[in-house]
Amino acid sequence: MSERWKYQLKTGGIWGVFMVVFTTLFDLNHKPFIAQVSSSNFYIRNLIYIGIGIFVLGYFNWKAKEKRENQK
């Protein structure tokens, strides 16, 4: 696996998991945890957050990292 994908998985995956945990805790005021986990909307939302984190946020972070390293 290339360094770029490792970096994207690490940075974007962490952001995606953070967003999943944050939104789940935020929604505890409206729905209990078991009700959230049992809905298909929960899993779809989680896949979207993790996907955006890896492919979008990870890509832009990788480009910014390359730019910083090339300027040195």
Predicted model as a PDB file, atoms N, CA, C, CB and O in Angstrom, pLDDT in the B-factor column:
MODEL        1                                                                  
ATOM      1  N   MET A   1       0.846  -1.166   0.000  1.00 85.00           N  
ATOM      2  CA  MET A   1       0.000   0.000   0.000  1.00 85.00           C  
ATOM      3  C   MET A   1       0.898   1.238   0.000  1.00 85.00           C  
ATOM      4  CB  MET A   1      -0.966  -0.007   1.221  1.00 85.00           C  
ATOM      5  O   MET A   1       1.899   1.287   0.715  1.00 85.00           O  
ATOM      6  N   SER A   2       0.539   2.218  -0.793  1.00 89.00           N  
ATOM      7  CA  SER A   2       1.375   3.408  -0.899  1.00 89.00           C  
ATOM      8  C   SER A   2       1.286   4.260   0.363  1.00 89.00           C  
ATOM      9  CB  SER A   2       0.970   4.233  -2.119  1.00 89.00           C  
ATOM     10  O   SER A   2       0.352   4.145   1.156  1.00 89.00           O  
ATOM     11  N   GLU A   3       2.281   5.108   0.517  1.00 91.00           N  
ATOM     12  CA  GLU A   3       2.329   5.996   1.677  1.00 91.00           C  
ATOM     13  C   GLU A   3       1.134   6.941   1.699  1.00 91.00           C  
ATOM     14  CB  GLU A   3       3.629   6.798   1.680  1.00 91.00           C  
ATOM     15  O   GLU A   3       0.624   7.290   2.764  1.00 91.00           O  
ATOM     16  N   ARG A   4       0.699   7.345   0.524  1.00 91.00           N  
ATOM     17  CA  ARG A   4      -0.441   8.258   0.455  1.00 91.00           C  
ATOM     18  C   ARG A   4      -1.694   7.617   1.036  1.00 91.00           C  
ATOM     19  CB  ARG A   4      -0.694   8.686  -0.991  1.00 91.00           C  
ATOM     20  O   ARG A   4      -2.410   8.248   1.812  1.00 91.00           O  
ATOM     21  N   TRP A   5      -1.963   6.373   0.667  1.00 92.00           N  
ATOM     22  CA  TRP A   5      -3.163   5.709   1.173  1.00 92.00           C  
ATOM     23  C   TRP A   5      -3.063   5.411   2.660  1.00 92.00           C  
ATOM     24  CB  TRP A   5      -3.411   4.424   0.409  1.00 92.00           C  
ATOM     25  O   TRP A   5      -4.058   5.487   3.381  1.00 92.00           O  
ATOM     26  N   LYS A   6      -1.871   5.073   3.117  1.00 93.00           N  
ATOM     27  CA  LYS A   6      -1.694   4.869   4.560  1.00 93.00           C  
ATOM     28  C   LYS A   6      -1.996   6.146   5.319  1.00 93.00           C  
ATOM     29  CB  LYS A   6      -0.265   4.396   4.874  1.00 93.00           C  
ATOM     30  O   LYS A   6      -2.670   6.126   6.348  1.00 93.00           O  
ATOM     31  N   TYR A   7      -1.491   7.257   4.803  1.00 93.00           N  
ATOM     32  CA  TYR A   7      -1.720   8.549   5.442  1.00 93.00           C  
ATOM     33  C   TYR A   7      -3.203   8.925   5.400  1.00 93.00           C  
ATOM     34  CB  TYR A   7      -0.876   9.639   4.761  1.00 93.00           C  
ATOM     35  O   TYR A   7      -3.758   9.386   6.398  1.00 93.00           O  
ATOM     36  N   GLN A   8      -3.838   8.728   4.250  1.00 93.00           N  
ATOM     37  CA  GLN A   8      -5.249   9.044   4.115  1.00 93.00           C  
ATOM     38  C   GLN A   8      -6.104   8.191   5.040  1.00 93.00           C  
ATOM     39  CB  GLN A   8      -5.692   8.857   2.678  1.00 93.00           C  
ATOM     40  O   GLN A   8      -7.024   8.705   5.677  1.00 93.00           O  
ATOM     41  N   LEU A   9      -5.817   6.906   5.123  1.00 93.00           N  
ATOM     42  CA  LEU A   9      -6.580   6.029   6.012  1.00 93.00           C  
ATOM     43  C   LEU A   9      -6.416   6.434   7.469  1.00 93.00           C  
ATOM     44  CB  LEU A   9      -6.148   4.579   5.825  1.00 93.00           C  
ATOM     45  O   LEU A   9      -7.369   6.410   8.247  1.00 93.00           O  
ATOM     46  N   LYS A  10      -5.194   6.806   7.823  1.00 93.00           N  
ATOM     47  CA  LYS A  10      -4.926   7.178   9.214  1.00 93.00           C  
ATOM     48  C   LYS A  10      -5.617   8.490   9.570  1.00 93.00           C  
ATOM     49  CB  LYS A  10      -3.412   7.297   9.457  1.00 93.00           C  
ATOM     50  O   LYS A  10      -6.366   8.548  10.545  1.00 93.00           O  
ATOM     51  N   THR A  11      -5.380   9.530   8.800  1.00 93.00           N  
ATOM     52  CA  THR A  11      -5.936  10.841   9.169  1.00 93.00           C  
ATOM     53  C   THR A  11      -7.440  10.908   8.919  1.00 93.00           C  
ATOM     54  CB  THR A  11      -5.232  11.953   8.386  1.00 93.00           C  
ATOM     55  O   THR A  11      -8.188  11.381   9.774  1.00 93.00           O  
ATOM     56  N   GLY A  12      -7.882  10.448   7.776  1.00 92.00           N  
ATOM     57  CA  GLY A  12      -9.311  10.497   7.459  1.00 92.00           C  
ATOM     58  C   GLY A  12     -10.120   9.520   8.285  1.00 92.00           C  
ATOM     59  O   GLY A  12     -11.255   9.812   8.663  1.00 92.00           O  
ATOM     60  N   GLY A  13      -9.544   8.362   8.568  1.00 92.00           N  
ATOM     61  CA  GLY A  13     -10.240   7.378   9.398  1.00 92.00           C  
ATOM     62  C   GLY A  13     -10.439   7.862  10.818  1.00 92.00           C  
ATOM     63  O   GLY A  13     -11.491   7.639  11.417  1.00 92.00           O  
ATOM     64  N   ILE A  14      -9.429   8.523  11.354  1.00 94.00           N  
ATOM     65  CA  ILE A  14      -9.549   9.068  12.709  1.00 94.00           C  
ATOM     66  C   ILE A  14     -10.640  10.131  12.744  1.00 94.00           C  
ATOM     67  CB  ILE A  14      -8.199   9.663  13.187  1.00 94.00           C  
ATOM     68  O   ILE A  14     -11.449  10.157  13.672  1.00 94.00           O  
ATOM     69  N   TRP A  15     -10.670  11.010  11.738  1.00 94.00           N  
ATOM     70  CA  TRP A  15     -11.703  12.037  11.690  1.00 94.00           C  
ATOM     71  C   TRP A  15     -13.090  11.407  11.560  1.00 94.00           C  
ATOM     72  CB  TRP A  15     -11.443  13.001  10.524  1.00 94.00           C  
ATOM     73  O   TRP A  15     -14.033  11.832  12.229  1.00 94.00           O  
ATOM     74  N   GLY A  16     -13.212  10.399  10.703  1.00 93.00           N  
ATOM     75  CA  GLY A  16     -14.498   9.737  10.512  1.00 93.00           C  
ATOM     76  C   GLY A  16     -15.005   9.077  11.782  1.00 93.00           C  
ATOM     77  O   GLY A  16     -16.181   9.206  12.122  1.00 93.00           O  
ATOM     78  N   VAL A  17     -14.138   8.379  12.479  1.00 93.00           N  
ATOM     79  CA  VAL A  17     -14.531   7.729  13.727  1.00 93.00           C  
ATOM     80  C   VAL A  17     -14.881   8.776  14.780  1.00 93.00           C  
ATOM     81  CB  VAL A  17     -13.406   6.807  14.239  1.00 93.00           C  
ATOM     82  O   VAL A  17     -15.844   8.599  15.526  1.00 93.00           O  
ATOM     83  N   PHE A  18     -14.117   9.859  14.852  1.00 94.00           N  
ATOM     84  CA  PHE A  18     -14.432  10.940  15.787  1.00 94.00           C  
ATOM     85  C   PHE A  18     -15.820  11.499  15.515  1.00 94.00           C  
ATOM     86  CB  PHE A  18     -13.383  12.058  15.694  1.00 94.00           C  
ATOM     87  O   PHE A  18     -16.592  11.716  16.449  1.00 94.00           O  
ATOM     88  N   MET A  19     -16.149  11.735  14.246  1.00 94.00           N  
ATOM     89  CA  MET A  19     -17.464  12.273  13.907  1.00 94.00           C  
ATOM     90  C   MET A  19     -18.582  11.298  14.246  1.00 94.00           C  
ATOM     91  CB  MET A  19     -17.520  12.624  12.433  1.00 94.00           C  
ATOM     92  O   MET A  19     -19.652  11.714  14.688  1.00 94.00           O  
ATOM     93  N   VAL A  20     -18.346  10.008  14.045  1.00 93.00           N  
ATOM     94  CA  VAL A  20     -19.345   9.000  14.396  1.00 93.00           C  
ATOM     95  C   VAL A  20     -19.622   9.042  15.898  1.00 93.00           C  
ATOM     96  CB  VAL A  20     -18.873   7.588  13.970  1.00 93.00           C  
ATOM     97  O   VAL A  20     -20.777   9.067  16.322  1.00 93.00           O  
ATOM     98  N   VAL A  21     -18.566   9.047  16.689  1.00 93.00           N  
ATOM     99  CA  VAL A  21     -18.728   9.079  18.147  1.00 93.00           C  
ATOM    100  C   VAL A  21     -19.398  10.378  18.569  1.00 93.00           C  
ATOM    101  CB  VAL A  21     -17.362   8.923  18.859  1.00 93.00           C  
ATOM    102  O   VAL A  21     -20.312  10.358  19.394  1.00 93.00           O  
ATOM    103  N   PHE A  22     -18.964  11.499  18.022  1.00 94.00           N  
ATOM    104  CA  PHE A  22     -19.525  12.796  18.392  1.00 94.00           C  
ATOM    105  C   PHE A  22     -21.014  12.879  18.067  1.00 94.00           C  
ATOM    106  CB  PHE A  22     -18.774  13.915  17.681  1.00 94.00           C  
ATOM    107  O   PHE A  22     -21.806  13.303  18.908  1.00 94.00           O  
ATOM    108  N   THR A  23     -21.403  12.479  16.853  1.00 93.00           N  
ATOM    109  CA  THR A  23     -22.817  12.565  16.486  1.00 93.00           C  
ATOM    110  C   THR A  23     -23.668  11.586  17.284  1.00 93.00           C  
ATOM    111  CB  THR A  23     -22.992  12.304  14.996  1.00 93.00           C  
ATOM    112  O   THR A  23     -24.815  11.884  17.615  1.00 93.00           O  
ATOM    113  N   THR A  24     -23.112  10.421  17.594  1.00 93.00           N  
ATOM    114  CA  THR A  24     -23.849   9.457  18.411  1.00 93.00           C  
ATOM    115  C   THR A  24     -24.094  10.009  19.807  1.00 93.00           C  
ATOM    116  CB  THR A  24     -23.089   8.129  18.494  1.00 93.00           C  
ATOM    117  O   THR A  24     -25.199   9.898  20.340  1.00 93.00           O  
ATOM    118  N   LEU A  25     -23.063  10.603  20.400  1.00 93.00           N  
ATOM    119  CA  LEU A  25     -23.232  11.195  21.729  1.00 93.00           C  
ATOM    120  C   LEU A  25     -24.179  12.389  21.682  1.00 93.00           C  
ATOM    121  CB  LEU A  25     -21.875  11.624  22.300  1.00 93.00           C  
ATOM    122  O   LEU A  25     -24.964  12.588  22.609  1.00 93.00           O  
ATOM    123  N   PHE A  26     -24.119  13.177  20.630  1.00 93.00           N  
ATOM    124  CA  PHE A  26     -25.000  14.329  20.489  1.00 93.00           C  
ATOM    125  C   PHE A  26     -26.462  13.895  20.368  1.00 93.00           C  
ATOM    126  CB  PHE A  26     -24.593  15.159  19.270  1.00 93.00           C  
ATOM    127  O   PHE A  26     -27.351  14.554  20.906  1.00 93.00           O  
ATOM    128  N   ASP A  27     -26.712  12.787  19.661  1.00 91.00           N  
ATOM    129  CA  ASP A  27     -28.077  12.297  19.457  1.00 91.00           C  
ATOM    130  C   ASP A  27     -28.631  11.537  20.659  1.00 91.00           C  
ATOM    131  CB  ASP A  27     -28.119  11.407  18.246  1.00 91.00           C  
ATOM    132  O   ASP A  27     -29.805  11.169  20.658  1.00 91.00           O  
ATOM    133  N   LEU A  28     -27.823  11.297  21.673  1.00 91.00           N  
ATOM    134  CA  LEU A  28     -28.320  10.607  22.865  1.00 91.00           C  
ATOM    135  C   LEU A  28     -29.419  11.399  23.565  1.00 91.00           C  
ATOM    136  CB  LEU A  28     -27.176  10.346  23.836  1.00 91.00           C  
ATOM    137  O   LEU A  28     -30.229  10.822  24.291  1.00 91.00           O  
ATOM    138  N   ASN A  29     -29.459  12.715  23.356  1.00 91.00           N  
ATOM    139  CA  ASN A  29     -30.530  13.527  23.932  1.00 91.00           C  
ATOM    140  C   ASN A  29     -31.883  13.196  23.315  1.00 91.00           C  
ATOM    141  CB  ASN A  29     -30.225  15.005  23.746  1.00 91.00           C  
ATOM    142  O   ASN A  29     -32.920  13.348  23.961  1.00 91.00           O  
ATOM    143  N   HIS A  30     -31.871  12.743  22.059  1.00 92.00           N  
ATOM    144  CA  HIS A  30     -33.110  12.490  21.332  1.00 92.00           C  
ATOM    145  C   HIS A  30     -33.473  11.013  21.253  1.00 92.00           C  
ATOM    146  CB  HIS A  30     -33.003  13.049  19.950  1.00 92.00           C  
ATOM    147  O   HIS A  30     -34.651  10.661  21.304  1.00 92.00           O  
ATOM    148  N   LYS A  31     -32.475  10.149  21.129  1.00 92.00           N  
ATOM    149  CA  LYS A  31     -32.707   8.712  20.980  1.00 92.00           C  
ATOM    150  C   LYS A  31     -31.742   7.952  21.877  1.00 92.00           C  
ATOM    151  CB  LYS A  31     -32.543   8.269  19.499  1.00 92.00           C  
ATOM    152  O   LYS A  31     -30.588   8.359  22.019  1.00 92.00           O  
ATOM    153  N   PRO A  32     -32.186   6.862  22.485  1.00 92.00           N  
ATOM    154  CA  PRO A  32     -31.244   6.034  23.245  1.00 92.00           C  
ATOM    155  C   PRO A  32     -30.230   5.358  22.304  1.00 92.00           C  
ATOM    156  CB  PRO A  32     -32.012   4.964  24.067  1.00 92.00           C  
ATOM    157  O   PRO A  32     -30.472   5.212  21.106  1.00 92.00           O  
ATOM    158  N   PHE A  33     -29.105   4.956  22.873  1.00 91.00           N  
ATOM    159  CA  PHE A  33     -28.022   4.361  22.084  1.00 91.00           C  
ATOM    160  C   PHE A  33     -28.485   3.128  21.325  1.00 91.00           C  
ATOM    161  CB  PHE A  33     -26.853   3.998  22.985  1.00 91.00           C  
ATOM    162  O   PHE A  33     -28.155   2.969  20.149  1.00 91.00           O  
ATOM    163  N   ILE A  34     -29.240   2.257  21.973  1.00 94.00           N  
ATOM    164  CA  ILE A  34     -29.704   1.014  21.325  1.00 94.00           C  
ATOM    165  C   ILE A  34     -30.597   1.336  20.131  1.00 94.00           C  
ATOM    166  CB  ILE A  34     -30.472   0.119  22.337  1.00 94.00           C  
ATOM    167  O   ILE A  34     -30.512   0.664  19.103  1.00 94.00           O  
ATOM    168  N   ALA A  35     -31.438   2.339  20.246  1.00 92.00           N  
ATOM    169  CA  ALA A  35     -32.298   2.723  19.127  1.00 92.00           C  
ATOM    170  C   ALA A  35     -31.472   3.272  17.969  1.00 92.00           C  
ATOM    171  CB  ALA A  35     -33.332   3.764  19.577  1.00 92.00           C  
ATOM    172  O   ALA A  35     -31.802   3.039  16.806  1.00 92.00           O  
ATOM    173  N   GLN A  36     -30.418   3.986  18.274  1.00 91.00           N  
ATOM    174  CA  GLN A  36     -29.553   4.520  17.214  1.00 91.00           C  
ATOM    175  C   GLN A  36     -28.839   3.395  16.477  1.00 91.00           C  
ATOM    176  CB  GLN A  36     -28.524   5.500  17.798  1.00 91.00           C  
ATOM    177  O   GLN A  36     -28.803   3.369  15.247  1.00 91.00           O  
ATOM    178  N   VAL A  37     -28.278   2.476  17.233  1.00 91.00           N  
ATOM    179  CA  VAL A  37     -27.492   1.388  16.636  1.00 91.00           C  
ATOM    180  C   VAL A  37     -28.374   0.437  15.834  1.00 91.00           C  
ATOM    181  CB  VAL A  37     -26.747   0.611  17.725  1.00 91.00           C  
ATOM    182  O   VAL A  37     -27.907  -0.165  14.867  1.00 91.00           O  
ATOM    183  N   SER A  38     -29.622   0.293  16.213  1.00 93.00           N  
ATOM    184  CA  SER A  38     -30.503  -0.656  15.526  1.00 93.00           C  
ATOM    185  C   SER A  38     -31.068  -0.104  14.222  1.00 93.00           C  
ATOM    186  CB  SER A  38     -31.640  -1.049  16.437  1.00 93.00           C  
ATOM    187  O   SER A  38     -31.672  -0.859  13.459  1.00 93.00           O  
ATOM    188  N   SER A  39     -30.893   1.185  13.939  1.00 92.00           N  
ATOM    189  CA  SER A  39     -31.431   1.746  12.697  1.00 92.00           C  
ATOM    190  C   SER A  39     -30.391   1.662  11.579  1.00 92.00           C  
ATOM    191  CB  SER A  39     -31.872   3.212  12.908  1.00 92.00           C  
ATOM    192  O   SER A  39     -29.188   1.766  11.819  1.00 92.00           O  
ATOM    193  N   SER A  40     -30.876   1.472  10.365  1.00 93.00           N  
ATOM    194  CA  SER A  40     -29.964   1.407   9.213  1.00 93.00           C  
ATOM    195  C   SER A  40     -29.382   2.786   8.914  1.00 93.00           C  
ATOM    196  CB  SER A  40     -30.697   0.855   7.966  1.00 93.00           C  
ATOM    197  O   SER A  40     -28.292   2.888   8.352  1.00 93.00           O  
ATOM    198  N   ASN A  41     -30.090   3.836   9.281  1.00 91.00           N  
ATOM    199  CA  ASN A  41     -29.600   5.200   9.080  1.00 91.00           C  
ATOM    200  C   ASN A  41     -28.276   5.419   9.813  1.00 91.00           C  
ATOM    201  CB  ASN A  41     -30.646   6.221   9.559  1.00 91.00           C  
ATOM    202  O   ASN A  41     -27.409   6.136   9.313  1.00 91.00           O  
ATOM    203  N   PHE A  42     -28.112   4.825  10.968  1.00 92.00           N  
ATOM    204  CA  PHE A  42     -26.887   4.933  11.753  1.00 92.00           C  
ATOM    205  C   PHE A  42     -25.687   4.414  10.961  1.00 92.00           C  
ATOM    206  CB  PHE A  42     -27.029   4.161  13.074  1.00 92.00           C  
ATOM    207  O   PHE A  42     -24.648   5.071  10.908  1.00 92.00           O  
ATOM    208  N   TYR A  43     -25.826   3.252  10.352  1.00 94.00           N  
ATOM    209  CA  TYR A  43     -24.717   2.646   9.616  1.00 94.00           C  
ATOM    210  C   TYR A  43     -24.425   3.382   8.313  1.00 94.00           C  
ATOM    211  CB  TYR A  43     -25.021   1.186   9.324  1.00 94.00           C  
ATOM    212  O   TYR A  43     -23.266   3.518   7.921  1.00 94.00           O  
ATOM    213  N   ILE A  44     -25.459   3.852   7.649  1.00 95.00           N  
ATOM    214  CA  ILE A  44     -25.252   4.617   6.420  1.00 95.00           C  
ATOM    215  C   ILE A  44     -24.523   5.918   6.727  1.00 95.00           C  
ATOM    216  CB  ILE A  44     -26.597   4.909   5.724  1.00 95.00           C  
ATOM    217  O   ILE A  44     -23.588   6.291   6.018  1.00 95.00           O  
ATOM    218  N   ARG A  45     -24.950   6.611   7.788  1.00 93.00           N  
ATOM    219  CA  ARG A  45     -24.306   7.856   8.192  1.00 93.00           C  
ATOM    220  C   ARG A  45     -22.840   7.616   8.565  1.00 93.00           C  
ATOM    221  CB  ARG A  45     -25.060   8.486   9.373  1.00 93.00           C  
ATOM    222  O   ARG A  45     -21.973   8.424   8.233  1.00 93.00           O  
ATOM    223  N   ASN A  46     -22.569   6.514   9.250  1.00 94.00           N  
ATOM    224  CA  ASN A  46     -21.197   6.192   9.637  1.00 94.00           C  
ATOM    225  C   ASN A  46     -20.325   5.925   8.422  1.00 94.00           C  
ATOM    226  CB  ASN A  46     -21.178   4.985  10.563  1.00 94.00           C  
ATOM    227  O   ASN A  46     -19.192   6.402   8.360  1.00 94.00           O  
ATOM    228  N   LEU A  47     -20.830   5.177   7.463  1.00 94.00           N  
ATOM    229  CA  LEU A  47     -20.066   4.926   6.238  1.00 94.00           C  
ATOM    230  C   LEU A  47     -19.776   6.218   5.484  1.00 94.00           C  
ATOM    231  CB  LEU A  47     -20.821   3.956   5.331  1.00 94.00           C  
ATOM    232  O   LEU A  47     -18.689   6.394   4.934  1.00 94.00           O  
ATOM    233  N   ILE A  48     -20.753   7.121   5.464  1.00 95.00           N  
ATOM    234  CA  ILE A  48     -20.552   8.396   4.775  1.00 95.00           C  
ATOM    235  C   ILE A  48     -19.483   9.221   5.482  1.00 95.00           C  
ATOM    236  CB  ILE A  48     -21.873   9.187   4.700  1.00 95.00           C  
ATOM    237  O   ILE A  48     -18.599   9.770   4.825  1.00 95.00           O  
ATOM    238  N   TYR A  49     -19.546   9.319   6.811  1.00 94.00           N  
ATOM    239  CA  TYR A  49     -18.534  10.075   7.551  1.00 94.00           C  
ATOM    240  C   TYR A  49     -17.133   9.502   7.343  1.00 94.00           C  
ATOM    241  CB  TYR A  49     -18.872  10.088   9.038  1.00 94.00           C  
ATOM    242  O   TYR A  49     -16.184  10.248   7.098  1.00 94.00           O  
ATOM    243  N   ILE A  50     -17.007   8.204   7.440  1.00 94.00           N  
ATOM    244  CA  ILE A  50     -15.691   7.581   7.287  1.00 94.00           C  
ATOM    245  C   ILE A  50     -15.200   7.713   5.843  1.00 94.00           C  
ATOM    246  CB  ILE A  50     -15.745   6.092   7.701  1.00 94.00           C  
ATOM    247  O   ILE A  50     -14.018   7.963   5.607  1.00 94.00           O  
ATOM    248  N   GLY A  51     -16.105   7.547   4.883  1.00 95.00           N  
ATOM    249  CA  GLY A  51     -15.731   7.710   3.478  1.00 95.00           C  
ATOM    250  C   GLY A  51     -15.272   9.113   3.155  1.00 95.00           C  
ATOM    251  O   GLY A  51     -14.259   9.302   2.481  1.00 95.00           O  
ATOM    252  N   ILE A  52     -16.016  10.104   3.634  1.00 95.00           N  
ATOM    253  CA  ILE A  52     -15.617  11.500   3.411  1.00 95.00           C  
ATOM    254  C   ILE A  52     -14.284  11.778   4.096  1.00 95.00           C  
ATOM    255  CB  ILE A  52     -16.705  12.475   3.935  1.00 95.00           C  
ATOM    256  O   ILE A  52     -13.427  12.470   3.546  1.00 95.00           O  
ATOM    257  N   GLY A  53     -14.116  11.236   5.291  1.00 94.00           N  
ATOM    258  CA  GLY A  53     -12.866  11.440   6.011  1.00 94.00           C  
ATOM    259  C   GLY A  53     -11.676  10.890   5.254  1.00 94.00           C  
ATOM    260  O   GLY A  53     -10.650  11.557   5.124  1.00 94.00           O  
ATOM    261  N   ILE A  54     -11.812   9.676   4.757  1.00 94.00           N  
ATOM    262  CA  ILE A  54     -10.688   9.029   4.077  1.00 94.00           C  
ATOM    263  C   ILE A  54     -10.427   9.650   2.713  1.00 94.00           C  
ATOM    264  CB  ILE A  54     -10.951   7.535   3.924  1.00 94.00           C  
ATOM    265  O   ILE A  54      -9.293  10.015   2.403  1.00 94.00           O  
ATOM    266  N   PHE A  55     -11.474   9.772   1.892  1.00 95.00           N  
ATOM    267  CA  PHE A  55     -11.254  10.178   0.512  1.00 95.00           C  
ATOM    268  C   PHE A  55     -11.138  11.688   0.318  1.00 95.00           C  
ATOM    269  CB  PHE A  55     -12.361   9.660  -0.332  1.00 95.00           C  
ATOM    270  O   PHE A  55     -10.373  12.132  -0.538  1.00 95.00           O  
ATOM    271  N   VAL A  56     -11.857  12.471   1.071  1.00 95.00           N  
ATOM    272  CA  VAL A  56     -11.820  13.923   0.871  1.00 95.00           C  
ATOM    273  C   VAL A  56     -10.820  14.569   1.821  1.00 95.00           C  
ATOM    274  CB  VAL A  56     -13.219  14.536   1.075  1.00 95.00           C  
ATOM    275  O   VAL A  56      -9.841  15.177   1.387  1.00 95.00           O  
ATOM    276  N   LEU A  57     -11.068  14.437   3.103  1.00 95.00           N  
ATOM    277  CA  LEU A  57     -10.192  15.070   4.089  1.00 95.00           C  
ATOM    278  C   LEU A  57      -8.774  14.495   4.023  1.00 95.00           C  
ATOM    279  CB  LEU A  57     -10.768  14.891   5.502  1.00 95.00           C  
ATOM    280  O   LEU A  57      -7.797  15.242   4.084  1.00 95.00           O  
ATOM    281  N   GLY A  58      -8.663  13.180   3.899  1.00 93.00           N  
ATOM    282  CA  GLY A  58      -7.348  12.552   3.798  1.00 93.00           C  
ATOM    283  C   GLY A  58      -6.578  13.008   2.571  1.00 93.00           C  
ATOM    284  O   GLY A  58      -5.367  13.219   2.633  1.00 93.00           O  
ATOM    285  N   TYR A  59      -7.286  13.162   1.447  1.00 93.00           N  
ATOM    286  CA  TYR A  59      -6.632  13.613   0.216  1.00 93.00           C  
ATOM    287  C   TYR A  59      -6.097  15.037   0.362  1.00 93.00           C  
ATOM    288  CB  TYR A  59      -7.609  13.540  -0.965  1.00 93.00           C  
ATOM    289  O   TYR A  59      -4.951  15.310   0.007  1.00 93.00           O  
ATOM    290  N   PHE A  60      -6.924  15.943   0.884  1.00 95.00           N  
ATOM    291  CA  PHE A  60      -6.472  17.324   1.034  1.00 95.00           C  
ATOM    292  C   PHE A  60      -5.369  17.449   2.079  1.00 95.00           C  
ATOM    293  CB  PHE A  60      -7.643  18.219   1.409  1.00 95.00           C  
ATOM    294  O   PHE A  60      -4.472  18.279   1.932  1.00 95.00           O  
ATOM    295  N   ASN A  61      -5.423  16.641   3.123  1.00 94.00           N  
ATOM    296  CA  ASN A  61      -4.337  16.643   4.102  1.00 94.00           C  
ATOM    297  C   ASN A  61      -3.044  16.124   3.480  1.00 94.00           C  
ATOM    298  CB  ASN A  61      -4.714  15.795   5.324  1.00 94.00           C  
ATOM    299  O   ASN A  61      -1.968  16.646   3.772  1.00 94.00           O  
ATOM    300  N   TRP A  62      -3.133  15.113   2.634  1.00 93.00           N  
ATOM    301  CA  TRP A  62      -1.952  14.578   1.963  1.00 93.00           C  
ATOM    302  C   TRP A  62      -1.331  15.631   1.049  1.00 93.00           C  
ATOM    303  CB  TRP A  62      -2.313  13.320   1.159  1.00 93.00           C  
ATOM    304  O   TRP A  62      -0.112  15.802   1.033  1.00 93.00           O  
ATOM    305  N   LYS A  63      -2.175  16.340   0.285  1.00 94.00           N  
ATOM    306  CA  LYS A  63      -1.663  17.386  -0.597  1.00 94.00           C  
ATOM    307  C   LYS A  63      -0.989  18.495   0.207  1.00 94.00           C  
ATOM    308  CB  LYS A  63      -2.798  17.967  -1.452  1.00 94.00           C  
ATOM    309  O   LYS A  63       0.057  19.002  -0.198  1.00 94.00           O  
ATOM    310  N   ALA A  64      -1.570  18.873   1.330  1.00 94.00           N  
ATOM    311  CA  ALA A  64      -0.972  19.912   2.174  1.00 94.00           C  
ATOM    312  C   ALA A  64       0.355  19.425   2.763  1.00 94.00           C  
ATOM    313  CB  ALA A  64      -1.945  20.319   3.307  1.00 94.00           C  
ATOM    314  O   ALA A  64       1.304  20.201   2.884  1.00 94.00           O  
ATOM    315  N   LYS A  65       0.419  18.151   3.126  1.00 92.00           N  
ATOM    316  CA  LYS A  65       1.665  17.590   3.670  1.00 92.00           C  
ATOM    317  C   LYS A  65       2.755  17.597   2.611  1.00 92.00           C  
ATOM    318  CB  LYS A  65       1.439  16.153   4.190  1.00 92.00           C  
ATOM    319  O   LYS A  65       3.894  17.966   2.896  1.00 92.00           O  
ATOM    320  N   GLU A  66       2.415  17.191   1.387  1.00 93.00           N  
ATOM    321  CA  GLU A  66       3.398  17.218   0.290  1.00 93.00           C  
ATOM    322  C   GLU A  66       3.894  18.635   0.033  1.00 93.00           C  
ATOM    323  CB  GLU A  66       2.788  16.637  -0.998  1.00 93.00           C  
ATOM    324  O   GLU A  66       5.086  18.852  -0.181  1.00 93.00           O  
ATOM    325  N   LYS A  67       2.989  19.583   0.055  1.00 93.00           N  
ATOM    326  CA  LYS A  67       3.366  20.975  -0.196  1.00 93.00           C  
ATOM    327  C   LYS A  67       4.314  21.476   0.895  1.00 93.00           C  
ATOM    328  CB  LYS A  67       2.109  21.872  -0.268  1.00 93.00           C  
ATOM    329  O   LYS A  67       5.298  22.151   0.594  1.00 93.00           O  
ATOM    330  N   ARG A  68       4.031  21.155   2.141  1.00 93.00           N  
ATOM    331  CA  ARG A  68       4.916  21.558   3.245  1.00 93.00           C  
ATOM    332  C   ARG A  68       6.296  20.929   3.096  1.00 93.00           C  
ATOM    333  CB  ARG A  68       4.302  21.163   4.600  1.00 93.00           C  
ATOM    334  O   ARG A  68       7.312  21.594   3.298  1.00 93.00           O  
ATOM    335  N   GLU A  69       6.330  19.642   2.742  1.00 91.00           N  
ATOM    336  CA  GLU A  69       7.617  18.952   2.601  1.00 91.00           C  
ATOM    337  C   GLU A  69       8.406  19.472   1.411  1.00 91.00           C  
ATOM    338  CB  GLU A  69       7.402  17.452   2.456  1.00 91.00           C  
ATOM    339  O   GLU A  69       9.634  19.519   1.476  1.00 91.00           O  
ATOM    340  N   ASN A  70       7.750  19.862   0.332  1.00 92.00           N  
ATOM    341  CA  ASN A  70       8.449  20.366  -0.844  1.00 92.00           C  
ATOM    342  C   ASN A  70       8.983  21.779  -0.632  1.00 92.00           C  
ATOM    343  CB  ASN A  70       7.527  20.341  -2.045  1.00 92.00           C  
ATOM    344  O   ASN A  70       9.929  22.186  -1.306  1.00 92.00           O  
ATOM    345  N   GLN A  71       8.395  22.526   0.286  1.00 90.00           N  
ATOM    346  CA  GLN A  71       8.858  23.882   0.551  1.00 90.00           C  
ATOM    347  C   GLN A  71      10.094  23.904   1.436  1.00 90.00           C  
ATOM    348  CB  GLN A  71       7.755  24.689   1.194  1.00 90.00           C  
ATOM    349  O   GLN A  71      10.789  24.918   1.502  1.00 90.00           O  
ATOM    350  N   LYS A  72      10.374  22.809   2.111  1.00 76.00           N  
ATOM    351  CA  LYS A  72      11.532  22.769   3.027  1.00 76.00           C  
ATOM    352  C   LYS A  72      12.824  22.722   2.278  1.00 76.00           C  
ATOM    353  CB  LYS A  72      11.448  21.577   3.954  1.00 76.00           C  
ATOM    354  O   LYS A  72      13.892  22.685   2.890  1.00 76.00           O  
TER     355      LYS A  72                                                      
ENDMDL                                                                          
END                                                                             
